[in-house]
């Protein structure tokens, strides 16, 4: 991945990120520096939080990266999958109803969500909900579109 630009964020952009993560996920970032890294050939822009790629912009919306979700575990907006789904989700597969053991009932169709595994609560992916949280568990159907996962180019990104 090629970097097209890199610069420190202004205080209003930092406040937008902090508010979005606090309100949407219950995550409080306590950081000294925020640096935007715009990438070529990817749909994401990365925000380095104290030097770590903890935040991504998804269609202009700030949200945690997989690394960020593991460093700052979210209290809300979480979808939990069983052990049988881990290898699929980790490889970028969309999340299907049978693999879900729990979903935050506050999730609405179209929300960004963090997908975690049930054993240790580690983040595996970030996706976009295709249904409300209360409709996620069940017998069949795709319920979360995967956007970013463990081991993808953005996960492996290092400056």
Secondary structure as UniProt FT lines:
FT   STRAND          3..8
FT   HELIX           11..25
FT   STRAND          34..39
FT   TURN            40..41
FT   STRAND          44..49
FT   TURN            50..51
FT   STRAND          52..58
FT   TURN            59..60
FT   STRAND          61..64
FT   HELIX           66..71
FT   STRAND          78..81
FT   HELIX           83..90
FT   TURN            91..92
FT   STRAND          95..96
FT   HELIX           97..99
FT   STRAND          100..103
FT   TURN            105..106
FT   TURN            109..110
FT   STRAND          112..117
FT   TURN            118..120
FT   STRAND          123..129
FT   HELIX           133..135
FT   STRAND          142..149
FT   TURN            150..151
FT   TURN            153..156
//
